[in-house]
Amino acid sequence: QTFILKFDPKDHPELSSGAEMVATKMFWAFGYNVPENHIFRFRREDLEVSGDAKVTGEKGKTRQMHDADLDLILGKVARQSDGQYRALASRLIEGTPLGGFTFSGKRKDDSNDIIPHEIRRDIRALKTFSAWTEHNDLRVGNTFDVYVEEDGRKFVRHHLIDFGSSFGSDSVQVNLPEVGREHGLDFVQAGKILASGGLYQPPWRSKDHDPVFSPAIGRYSTKNFSPNKWKQNFPLVALGEITDLDGFWAMQIISAFTPEHIRAIVETAEFSNESDADYLVEQILARQKIIVEHYATDRMGIGKFVLEKTGDRIVLNFNNFRKQFRMEKSFSPGYEYSLQTLDKNPKSLANGVINESLFEINLNMIKQISTSGSSESNKGVAKLTMNRSGEKDKKVEIYLWSENGMNLQIAGIVH
């Protein structure tokens, strides 16, 4: 097995390795393919230079590596107080390398890549996930596709890599105040400054910007943070096309992380100071709440619908994000519901008010759903519309399908 070692800058031990450890775990939990990373410590005397080891000189020529070359490399990186070196050990991704994937169009050499990337929700929603983790260096160069063969199948596997510029880290230094607030070359901000003759300056450029918490954490907080206004370093087509529904989809995944999950993930970074870990956990959870509040108040704020069979009835369970994150001011108890057929002249099957995050569906309702519909396109399908009491303008539609009065399934959801 081959591992790539990545080190921290000399003045900021644990900065990039800690950030990359945490961000990699989180993006894996979001559902993306990422490298396998570990925190690795060693002493100089633990290493031997292999006779096969090579080094590339300043002029691009490759030659045999010597002890002096290793000492030169280690002399440029952070070293811990006990004399050990700390590195992020990233396991080499297996497969035939194909380069990165783009944030628009399709991969021509991948027969499975049939949907343009700029309209893929899992790519557009990277903006919301990156805003949470301050993964500002998202670009083609930090993606990696490989051709693999598994269980007799051959296919292209897509990866996100290199999370050293996440949270308060900018890989070789702490984040600048403008990170996440403007692109590296931001024509919108430049236009505002030019039009005002320099009188306008973004708030994060003032003395009131985020402070650096510590050398290992850098600059990461909720100050000036807005999930829908967040910007990565480089403009990307797909991220520019993100919709509120893409953000709502990502928010549902983000909301599933508990404080215990976040604590467990941050502990894998193995920060020397407990206060660094505590601060990072606190700020990650604070940003999580801001993201949930933003998307749960714009819409009805419920999701994660699951059907569960209990005896002779089926229960539709769902999450109330406002209640989960204690958004009391915007929480309205009670949900008004209406179950209707999809006929040209809809027939009401049930209506009323429920006060819990579950909707009971009895056998009679299921039979009515299975026999509803006047055409092949709407046969056996009914629409359950729900809204909070007093919020008729914010609703969600759940389409339920049953065949022959047997199994009930969710056919679709419209927020």
N, C-alpha and C positions, 0 to 999 in steps of 0.2 A: 504494500500500500504506500502511496506517495502523498505526502502532505506539504502544503506551501506554508511557510512561516511568515507571519506579518507582525511587525513590531510597532511599539508606540514611539512617538517623538520624545526626544531626550528630556524636554522640559515638562512633559505631560504624561508621566507613566500611568498606564491603565486607561487612558482616554479613548483611543480608537479601538483597542482590543475589547474593552468593556462594552462600548457602544455597538460594535459589530456582533458580539456575542448575543446581546439582548435583542437587537433588531432581527438577526437571523432567526432566532427562536420564534419571535412574534410573527414574522412573515411566513414561516413554516406553518404556524397555527392558523394563519389566515387561509391557508390552502395552496400556497405556492411552492414550487420546487426550489430549494436553496442548498448551498453546500453544507456538509457536516463539519461543524467547527468545535474546537475545544481550547480551553486555556491551558498552556503548556509552559512549564518552567524547567530551566536547566542551568548548569554552570559551564563555564568555558572548558574546564577540564573533562566534561562529559562528552565532548565532541572530538571526532577524528575526521580529518580531511581524506576522503576516499581517493584512491589513485585514479578513479574515473571522473572525479568532480571537475567541472569546468567553470570558468568565470569569463564574463565578457568585459573587455577593457573599454576605455573611453572612446576609442576609435572604432568600436564595433567588432573587434577581432576576438575570437574565442581561444582561450589557452587553458592549460592545466591550472587548477586552483592550488594555492599553497596556504600554509598556516597564516602567513602575513595578510593574505586577502581576507581570511575569516576574521582576523583581529581588526582589520580596517572596517569591515561591515559592522561588527559588534560595537565598535567605538562610536558609531553614529546613532545608536539607539538607546532607549531608556534602560537603566539597570536598577534593580531593587536594592534596598539598604543592606540586605543580607548577602549581596554579591551575586544573586541569581539574575538571570535574564527571564523576562516574561514575554511570551509571544502568543498570537492566535494561530493555532494549527488548523489549517483548512484542508480537508481531504480533497484530493484531486477528483473532479467529477468524471465518472466513467462513461465511455462512449466515444464515438468518432466526432471530434469538434466540427461544428458547422458555422461558428461565429454567433453574433447576437441576433435578436429579432428586433424589427422596427416597430414604431408606434403608429404606423399607418400602413395601409396596404396589406398584402399577404405574402407569405414565404413561398416563392415559386417552386422550390425543390421539396416542398412538403405537401403531399397529396391530401393530408388531413386538414390543412390550413385553408379552410374554405370561406371564412368570415373575415372581412376587412378588420384589422386591429382597432381602427378608430371607432368601430361600433360594437366592440366586445366589452361587455360590462366588467369582466374580470381584469381588463387592462385599464379601462377608463377609471374604475374605482381605485386603482393604485394611488390616485391623488389623495383620497381620504385616508388610506392606510399610511401613506407617506407623511401626511400632515400630522397624524398621531405620533409617529416615530421620528419626525423631522428628518426623514430619509431624503435629503435634498439633492443627492448626486444620482438621481434616477436618469438613466440615458441608455442608448443602444450599447455602449461600451461596457455597461454593467449588467448586461443580460448575456446568456450563454446557452446555445442550443447544441444538443448532441444527438447523434443517430445511434439508437440502441436496438438490441434484440433481446426480448424477454418472452419466455413461454411460447416460442415459435412465432412471435409477432415482431415485426420490424417497424419502428416509428421514430419520430423526432420528439425529444423531450425538451421542454423549455425551462430555463432556470433564471432566477434573479440572483445576482452575485454582488459581492463587494459592498458591504453595509458599513464601512468605516466612517462614512460621512452621515451619521445618524445621531439623533439626540443632540448632545452638546458638542459633538466632535466634527471637525472638518478634516479628518484624517491626520494631517500634519500639524494642526493647530486647533484651537477652540473656534467654534462658530462665530462669525461676525454678526453684529446685531441685525443686519438686513437679511440673513439667511432665513428662508421660508416666507419672507415678506415681498421679495422682488426677485426677478430673474437676474442672472449674472449680467446680462445686457438687457435692461428693461426699458423699452421705448415709451411705455405709458408713464412711468415715473420720470423719465428724462424729459418727456414732453411737458409735464406739469411744472417741473423746475424751470425749464426754458421759458414757458409761457408767463411765469410769474417773475421772471428776471432774477430768479434765485431766492425770492422771498419764501416760496413754499419749500418746505423740507419734510420728508416723511418722519413721523414720530419716532421711529426706531433709530433715526440718525441723531437724535438729540441726546442730551446727557441723561435722559430718563429711560434709556434703553435697558434691556435685561442685563443684570450683573453676571459675572462668571462665578459660579458657585464654588468650584474647586478645580485644581488642575486635572483631576480624573473625570469630572463630570462636564466641565465647560459651561456653555450658556444654553440652558433649556428650561423653559417655564411656560406659563399660560399668558404671559404679558404680550399684548398685541396679537394674540392668537385668534384666528377665525378660520374654521375648517374650510369654508367655501372660498375664502380669499387667499388661502395658502398657495405659495408658488415654489416649485423646485428650481434648481439653478438654471436648467436648460428648458426652453419652451418645447413641449411635446404635443403633437397633434391629438393623440387619443385623450390625454389629460385635459386638453383644452375643450374637448367635446363632452366632458362629464355632465350628467344631468342630476337633478335632485333625486331621482329614483335610483341612480347609480350610487349616490351618496347614502341614501336610505338603506340600500342593500348592504353596503359596507358597514354602516352603523349597526345593523343587526348582528353582524359578526363581531364587531368591536364590543358590543354590549355584553357578549357572552363571557368576557374575561372578568373573573372575580379578583378581588385584592389578593387572594391566596395564589391565583395563577400568576399575577404580575410579580409578586414577591418571589415565587419559585423561579421565574424566568430571570429576574435581576440577580438572584443569587448565583446563577451559572457564570456571571461575569467575574465573580470572586474579587470584588473590590476590597482593598486592604482596610479602608475606613468604613465602619458601619454607617456613619452619617451620610456617606456618598450613596450607599444603597438605599437608605431611608428616603433621601431627597428624591432620587430618581423614581422610586415607587410612588411617592406622593404626587409628583408632577405628571407621571404617566396617567394616574387615576384622575387627576384634575382635568387633563386634556380629554380623557375619555368622556367625562361628564359633559364637557362643553360640546363635544361632537354629538352625543346623544340628545342633549337639549336642543341643539340646532335642528336636527332632523325630526325629532319627536314632536316638536311644537308646530313645525310647518305642515305636518300631516296629522292624522289621527293618533299616531304614536303607538300603534299596536302591531305585532307581527309574530313570526315564528309559529305559524298555525300548524297544529298536529292533530290528526284524528286518532282517538284511542277507543277501543271497544271495551265496554264494561257491562257484562251481562247481556241483556236484550236491548241495550241502547249504545249509541256512539256519542262520544263527547269530543267537541272541537275545542282544544286548548289553545291559548295564545298568550303572548307576553305583553304586558302593559309597561312600556319603557318609562313612561313618566312616573309611574308608581315605583318601579324598580330603582330608579335613580332619585327618588324622593323629590320630584319636581312638584311640590304641593300646590304652588300658586297656579299651575296650569292643569292640575288634575281635577277632572270632573267625574264624580262617581256615577255609575250607571251607563249602560250602552243600549241604545235603541236599535232594534233589528227588524228586518223584513225579509222573508224567504219567498221568492217568486219564481214562476216558470219563465222560460225565455220565449214564449209564444208571442205572436204579433200583438195579441191582447193578453198581457201577462195575468196569470191567476195567482192570487195570494195563497200561499201554503201555511204561513205562520208569521206572526208579528208580535212585538211586545218589547219589554225592557228586561235586561239582565244586569245584575250587580256584581258579578264575579267574572274572572277571565276564563270563562268556559261557556260553551253553548251546547246544550243537550239536544240530541237528535234521536227521536224514538223510531221504532220499526214502521209505524204508520207514515211518518215523514219520509222515510227512505223509500217506501213503496210509492208514495205520491211523486217523489223525484224521479224514480225509475220509469214511471208511466207518463211523465210530462213530455212536452215537446210535440211539434206538429210536422217536423221534418227531420231528415237524417242529421243535419248540422246541430240541432238543439235537443235531440231525443235523449231523455234520461239525464238532462242537465238542468239545474236550478241555480238561481243567483241569491246568495245571502249578502244583503247590504247591512253594514253596521256603521253607526256614528255615535259619538259621545252625546250624552244628554246636553242640549244647548249648543252643540257644534255641528249643525246639519251641513255646513259647507265643507267639512272635513270628514270623508268617509272612506271605507274600504269595501271592496266587492270580492267575495269568495265564491268561486264557481264550483259547485258540488256535482259529481257524476255518479250514477248508480245504474248497473245493468241487471235487469230482472229482479230488482228489489234485494239484491245480494250485497256484495261489497260496495262500500261508499268510498269515493276517492276525491281528493282536491284536484280539480282540473285546471285551475288557474287563480291567480290573485291579482287584483288591480288596486293599487293604493292611490 
